[in-house]
Amino acid sequence: MTSCKPFFSILALCFFSLPAGAQQAAKQCEMISAMTGDYYAQRQAGKAKQELEQALPPAFADSEFERTAKLAINLAFNVDDSLNEEQVETRVFDSCMQHQQ
């Protein structure tokens, strides 16, 4: 679990911008975990972090979506390779929700 320290540190950073309200927080956590799972699957398929970041549409530059996508990419590249996509999503969601309390 020591290899997950950067993972949880990055995840903790996203909580400063989360809106109040448990339902909204759960939706935000759900989105982050789903995106992280998708990027993790792409990482497992051999895509590089820089390649995923460059694939973000320019229309989203400096937007909340871009910040969320970059967070998800960073998380995907900081989790243990031995996990499957579902485990990654579960860990991200659970950690996100814990920081909401």
Buried (B, 14 or more C-beta within 10 A) or exposed (E): EEEBEBBBEBBEEBBEEBEEEEEEBBEBBBBBBBBBBBBBBBBBEEBEBEEBBEEBEEEEEEEEBBBBBBBBBBBBBBBEEEBEBEBBBBBBBEBBBEBBE
